[in-house]
Amino acid sequence: MAAVRAAKRWSDAQWAAAMKPHRARILVLMDNLGEATAYELAELTGRSVSSLYRHLSELAKVGLLVEQQERRGGRSLRVYARGPALDTPLVDVATGAGGRNFGRLCAATLRGVAQQTQRFGAQLEAGTIEHAHPMLISNDVVWLDDATRRRVLLLLTQALSIARSATKRRPRAGTRMQLALCCFSDVTLRQMRARAGARRAAATADADRSRSRARSTATRRPPA
């Protein structure tokens, strides 16, 4: 069977299917695990198997996941794997195309992390988490030169690689941890409004020039 090639960019249907916190969480897990059953994902997400099937089906329908049947332990199970779309760059670095949807998807992922963090805090206070690891959280706005920025991004990439390699080995004993890495150039609301105003002004100027050229052409046209 010929390999399915990933498209150059996500379709509108794929973005729409992924833009929910629990589906974004599923995609993060599948990008890490490679493949899993609904039962395995239910253990990791805390959601019921029946509720997961509907979301997995929607993600598979648009190619973000691939659904297949496998026999395990003498019974047939639906196994979900990474779809070809997960190998597609979400943002065109040259043009920035896809950045708005990428930001929305990241925000949906962080909303899911926020819900899990609240549950962690409640369980921690209730004393139902044994041997709880300290929570490491930092939300800093910092000014970095290019060399320091590259160093920070490299260290974050290395931390992610270490965590993912450990996950693939699936140790018999251990603690499931929530790892959320987020680092991006800060943009204030004032900057967004200023840039939007500049774009509108440029578009208006272009339209005025086009109308001026059209009037000039009409003026120079000889009478019939």
N, C-alpha and C positions, 0 to 999 in steps of 0.2 A: 504494500500500500504506500502511495506517495506521501511524503511528509507534508503536513499542512503548514503553509507559510504564514507568518504573522503579517497583518496589514501594516501600512506605513503609519497609520494613526487610528485612534479609537473612533468608532462611529457614534452618532448621537444616541443611538439605542444602548450602546455599551456604557456610555457615561450615565445615562438615566438609570440603568439597572444597578450601577455601583453606588449611586449617591444616597446611600442610607447607612447610618452608623454600623448596624449589625452586618450589612453586606460588605462594607469596607473592611470590617474586622475579619470576615470570612476570607476575603481576598488576601489580606495580610498573612493569615495563617496558611492558606494554600500556597502562597508564594514561598513560604518558609518550608512547609512540610513536603510539597511536591504532589502528594496525593493523600486522601483520607476518606473514610466513610462518614456518613451522617452521625453515626454513634460516636466516633472519635471526635468529631467537631462539637457534638453536644457536650461531651466531657470538658472540652477546652473553653467553650463559650458560656456554658450554664443554661443554654436554651434547650427546649425539648426537640426530640428528633422529628416529630411531626411538623413543627413550625419551621425547622431547618430545610426540610425537603422542598417546600415551596420556593424559598429563596435560592437554594442550590439549583433548582430547575430553571429559574429565571436567569441566573448567571450563566448556566450552561447553554441556554437558548441563544444568547448573544455571543457565545464563544469565549467568555471570560473563564469558564471552566469546561472540562470535558467529562461527560458521564459515560461510564462503561460498567459492564457486568463482570464480576469475578466470582469464582467459587472459593470460599474459605471455610474450613472446618466442615465440609460436606454440605454447605448451603450457599445459595447464590446471593451476592450482596452488590448493591450499587456502590461503586467507588468513583470518587471525583478526583480529577487531576487538574493541574494548571492548564488553562487554555492558551492557545497561541497568542491571544491578545496581551497576555501578561508579559510577553517578550517585546512588546512594542513600546518604544520610548513615549512617555506621556506628553512630553513637551519638546517641541522643535527648538533646539538651542539656538539655531541661527536666526529664527524669526520670532521666537517666543510663543508661537501658536500652541494653543492647548493650555496655556498657563492659568487662565481663569478657571477652567474645569479642574485642573490639577489642584489648585488652591481649595476649591470646594470639596474635592475628595479628601484632601488632607484634613480639612476642618471636620468632615464627617468622621474620619478615623479618630481624631482627638476628642470628639464628643463621646465616642464609645469608651475611650480611655478615661474620660472624666467620670462616667458612670461606674466603671470598675474601681476607680480610686475612691469614690464615695462608699462603695460596698466594702472595700478594704478597710477604710477608716472605721466603719460601723462595727465590723467584725473584730477589729483590733481593740476597740473600746469595750466590746462585750467579753473580751478575753477568750474568744473561741478559736483564735489562731495561735497554735503552739510554735514556739521557736521562731517568732516573727522576725523577719529581717528588717532592718531600718529602711525607711522609705527615702530614697534619694531623689530630690526634686529641685530643679533650678530653673528659674525663669528670668534670665538676665538680658538686659539690653546693653551691648558692649560695642566699643569702637575698635575695629581691628584693621591693621595694615594688611596688605595682600599676603605677605609672607606668613603672618600669624594666622590669618583666615585659612590659608591652605593647610597649615599645620593642624589647626583645630578640626577641619573637615577630614583630614587623613586619620586622626586619632578616633573620631567618631566612626569612620568606616571600618577601622581595625576592631573597635569594640563590637560593632555589629557582626563582623566576620567571626569573631571568637564565639559570640553567643549562638550564631546560627550553626557553626560547626559542632558545638556541644549538643544542640537540639537534634541534629541528624543522628547522633549516636544514641539518643534516647536512653539515658542511664536508668538503671533499675531503681536507684534511690536518689532523691533530689527534691528540689522545690521548684514548682512552676513560677516563673517570674514574668512580670509585665515590663517589657523594655520599650520605651517610647523615646525616639531620638528626633529632635526637631531643630533645625537650624536654617535660617533664611534671612535675606536682606530685609531690614525693617522698612516699611512704607507707612507713613502716617496718613490719616484721612485728609489732612490739609494738602499733602503732596498729591494725593489722588485727584482731589478737586481741581488743583492748579493744572495738572497734566490734562485732565478732561477738558478744562476751559481752553487750554492751548490747542488741543486737537479740534475743538469746535471752531475756534478762531481760524485755524488753518484751513478747515473744510469750507468755511464761509468765504475766505479769501480766494480759494480755488474756484468756488462757484461764481464769485464776482468776476474773476478773470475770464472764465468760460463765457459768461454772458457778454462781457465787453468784447471778446473776440468775435462772438456771433454777430453783435451789432455792427462791428467794424467791417466784417465781411459783407453784411447786407448793404452797408453804405457804399462800398466800393463796387458792388455788382452793377454792371451796365444795364440801362433800361432795355426792356424787350422791344 
